[in-house]
Amino acid sequence: MSRWAEWLRRRWLLLVVIGAFLALVIIQFNALRTLLATFVRGQPQWLAAAVLLQVVYYVTYAVLYKYAFYTVEVISQVTELIPVLFASIFLKAIVPSGGVSALAVFIDDACRRGQSAARAAEGSLLVLVADLVTMIVFIAYGLGYLAFRGVLQAYEWLASLFFVVFVAGLSALLFLGRWQPVRLGRLLRAVQEGLNGLAARLKRSAVVAPDWAERTTCEFSSAACDISGHPLRLGATLLAALVAHLINVACLYTVSLAYRQPLSIGALVAGFSMDVVFSVITFIPHGIGIVEGVMTLVFASLGVPLDRALVITLVFRGLNVWLPLLIGFFFLQRVRAFGGGPQPEAEACERRPPAQTGPPQGNGEPGS
């Protein structure tokens, strides 16, 4: 019984995630069946190229995490980040929050590897901000193209406006430790007191150490200084995010070739940008159901036959959303947060000494 209890203690989160995934599959079963039937009608050579591009995309996204972590002095390897990345995609499907919920997996994994939890949080937030900030270029081009064609809808530019506001808020949060360290300290102290107060009411020991708020504020401030103090590393992070988006656009074009309806650059960027916008601002996991409708309407408004617009959208979303979810299902047990990997040292993150505030010396070059 003790062995089973230990296994359950390490794997309970894995069981919860698997259960949530099965529930999602059951809810979307008819859509998945339609997707499979649609997929097999495409030209196999172009579909294979699209799958390959998605593989390259996720490897590039893991590189994006590596550069972002490197910017805030968190050590990581691409091969270690790939399974964590797919697990985070799982979490985004369960807890829709514009991508913020997925950060917890990376923070937990870095912490279990003996890295600073605060710096991992800052690096993960940097990935999200870099991803969304570089998308603004695509969104502006897409909206401009739709306006030029006279088919721009009010809901498209309003959703894009909400997207920009959301990105601005995340960007401000990213540098809060540098611009307003006092307010950040107050906020974290309030969190500390709230958590420990709740634990006291439940007759439990304190959840966080008495100096947690002070140390975490110091770590966040130092990490924010690292970001602004390493422009080459930050530039490499933004470049990786931009390349990842370009790969996704190429994948969408390849899918359109598979169904003999090659899309123009304007249509590609407009459809892809609305995909990202509505995936972020909606409360439905990955925008499933909503994004498919929006992308189809965008393509149809630009002269693509409705049936082909729907097919291209469904297949691209299948490769971009459902394929990584399926892959993530098999990667979960390799992730430390779900009980995989070696056992972490007790209180590894709590024992880590606080970093010194102030900008680091030297810019440093991005490592391989």
Buried (B, 14 or more C-beta within 10 A) or exposed (E): EEEEEEEEEBBEBBEEBBEBBEEBBEEBEEBBEBBEEBBEEBEEEBBEBBEEBBEBBBBBBBBBBBBBBBBBBBEBEBEBBBBBBBBBBBBBBBEBEBBBBBBBBBBBBBBBBEBBBBBBBBBBBBBBBBBBBBBBEBBBBBBBBBEEBEBBBEEBBEBBEEBBEBBEEBBEBBBBBBEBBEEBBEBBBEBBEEBBEEBEEEEEEEBBBEEBBBBBBBBBBBBBBBBEBBEEBBBBBBBBBBBBBBBBBBBBBBBBBBBEBEBBEBBBBBBBBBBBBBBBBBEEBBBBEBBBEBBBBBBBBBEBEEEBBBBBBBBBBBBBBBBBBEBBBEBBBBBBBBBBBEEBEEEBBEEBEBBEBEBBEEEBEBEE
